[in-house]
Amino acid sequence: MRLPIAEALPLLLHALPGDPSMAAWSAAAHTALRLVAQGRLLPTVTPAGHDAWRVCPLEPSELEQPLLEQPLLDAVADVLTRVDDGPAFAGAAVHQVPELRAWAEALALERVSLRVEVPGGDLSAGPFTVVVQVHTGATLADLVERWGHDPEAVLALRRAAGVWPPLHRLLDLAVPDRLVLDDAEVLDLLGAGGARLAEAGIDVHWPRELSRDLAARVAVRGGDDERAAFGPGELFELSWQLSAGGEPLTERELDELARAHRPVVRLRGGWALAAPDFVRKARERVLPPLPAIDALGAALTGAVRIDGEWVPVAPGRPWERLRERLAEEPVDQPPALAATLRDYQLHGLRWLARMTALGLGGCLADDMGLGKTVTLIALHLHRMAGPTLVVSPASLLGTWEREIRRFAPGIPVTRFHGADRALPPAAGTPGFVLTTYGTMRTDADRLATGGWDLVVADEAQHVKNPGSETARALRRIPAAARVALTGTPVENDLTELWAILDWTTPGLLGSLGSFRSRWAGPVAAGDGPAADRLSRLVRPFLLRRRKSDPGIAPELPPKTETDRPVRLTAEQAGLYRAVVAETMAQIRSAGGMQRRGLVLALLTALKQICNHPAQYLGETGPLAGRSGKLELLDELVGTVRAEGGALLVFTQYVAMARLLATHLGRCNVPVQLLHGGTPVAQRDELVRRFQDSADPPVFLLSLRAAGTGLTLTRADHVVHYDRWWNPAVEAQATDRAYRIGQQRPVQVHRLIAEGTVEDRIAELLEAKKDLASAVLDPAETDGAELTELSDAELAALVELRGGW
């Protein structure tokens, strides 16, 4: 009678004494049961390609027991570990339990290693052989001889051969022994094949007498005069620097290496394994020359890109001297500066002085309110080598003129702006010329003739789009040095950083296309080494300080930021639901640009409804009682006025700002409004009136027109009436009040309509803050990616929640 093990096992476990054979089989079954209970199990695949469980590992004492039959142990293990509805016998089809096979194959690979030998020790001519080791050092041949056709050993070899094909030859041997390798297989084991084996967890052990510590770096020669080295057309010589044991090879050793035709070479009284690529470097030592700016980048990052791969750069004295110059601080505050620079401002001046002296340019990316303007004025007074052109938003012309007259009295200041604009007659005079981005764009050719010592781009994020007409016009104006000033060098993605630094130091980051593929893409994908290299490359050319940095602005009072959720009114909720239903129906049947336009229109409409129904409906009548946000704003205004404080209210919509101005006026609250259409002279007067008098207590501002450059430190409360897609822009707006000169704690209130798209957008923006932090600063979303959401995702985003 033949019984399946599942039926025989109960009989064996309860066998009556008497028959010696039955007693032996019963003892073996009890042993199998004990081993399974101890969890001593591993998955495997049988020679026929079926998955199975087996008992493993066995102790040496257990292996020596004469009545311990491995097939019985494995059969018991396989039966006991099957699920109720699964196959109840060993040898089930592999596809029935795919996870078991994957686990078995992974475990098999972990238990394999390769040992490379050279029989007889003749490293110059003897053949290389590979011995497969399984488990704890036993060779494949040992296992096969002990157990016969060992399924686990065969599985291990089969899986290893799938990673490195030469091992297939061992499968054809009755008792696997050494595999003789030809030179091509040795080279593959040194290179791609060895890499695949390592990735699969299979170690390759080479003979101890063979050295594998050969290394290649790139040597950069040139640049004895750091300043002259960066002139147009300057090239730097590159060559391979090969080393063994950390010591560079001599010319004679390089010649010997170049003549090598086998993977084993004689070096310094020993033997070394040399891959063909390493030998090729010895034969072709000289590399194409490198432009000066690329050589500088290589020196700063410590690596250069050769044939698509990053290769370490060997240190050299010229580059050490350059780095020393970039690190030293020999500059004192100019005597003509009518101010005392803070320590961090003096450091900023010294950094700018060094960079511009080298003709490299730089970006001063301090937080708003830390004194970039006075630092730049100090740089001009330090250089006094010619005129400085400052390009800024129109709203900042007055600020620049006042600051120059205050901190550099006697230095000429000219506004190149307006209908009758003209450049100063005496070219080369060390004065300031102030212009706007709009004027610069239309008059770039005239400005290009100014003979500028410095060109300064204030609020340089205005040229973050390198393809814009404004950015192209700015590039046409020559200067001895260029300086960018901005509090947000990265607002949306890293290409904005490229646009700024490629203007201050052309060529530093390569072309825009190569920057995207080499830096922006890998960093966005989470490539840590790429982010580190980019950070090291840009760090000397960009000085970034925040108010929160230790020692930067200890005199600043605390700032508290609070999200203020508000409920929609019934009118708002009804409008919100109706717009979502109508527009989502249109979106579901649209595609391409039409769909994107509808999505943006929907988001805009919902934000306007959250602000006030009158803004969405285009009404101008009474506003009270129709908006949760307006009710909260009225409460804040009343509280702030009672405390003798002042309030900045930012909104991205000029129409909403006008509605608020009308409403507050009807409530007898003195208020003033600044937006993009406000003339420059009137802007300056509005700022002066707010700063210098007790009224008005409320200043309404358009976010885009007044979010940068202004000093409004009289305010101790800032309200963001609606959320911008980019928190970095909101932070700049907050810094109109929270900057040097503020004496009181600042309260920041962000009004958010509960249960609406504003609620979800707030969460989304928080999750986006670390996109580029490994390199520089948080990079935020501008809302464009929301147009790419699926219909279901968009519906979930705009759905009105919270019990409405």
KACORQUI-V279594 format. One record per helix or strand. SS is the DSSP state (h for helix, s for strand). FROM is the first residue (numbers start at 1). TO is the last residue. Records with the same first field share a line. If there is no record, write none. Layout:
SS->FROM-TO ; FROM-TO
This chain:
h->5-13 ; 20-37 ; 60-63 ; 70-80 ; 94-110 ; 119-121 ; 140-147 ; 151-163 ; 165-171 ; 183-190 ; 192-199 ; 228-230 ; 251-258 ; 276-283 ; 292-301 ; 317-327 ; 343-357 ; 372-383 ; 394-407 ; 437-442 ; 444-447 ; 460-463 ; 469-475 ; 495-504 ; 512-524 ; 528-539 ; 570-588 ; 592-611 ; 613-617 ; 628-642 ; 654-666 ; 680-692 ; 703-706 ; 727-734 ; 757-767 ; 784-788 ; 791-798
s->41-45 ; 51-55 ; 92-92 ; 112-118 ; 128-134 ; 138-139 ; 179-181 ; 203-205 ; 210-211 ; 214-221 ; 235-244 ; 247-248 ; 264-267 ; 270-273 ; 286-291 ; 303-306 ; 309-313 ; 362-364 ; 388-392 ; 413-415 ; 432-436 ; 452-458 ; 479-485 ; 542-543 ; 559-566 ; 647-651 ; 671-674 ; 698-702 ; 717-720 ; 746-753
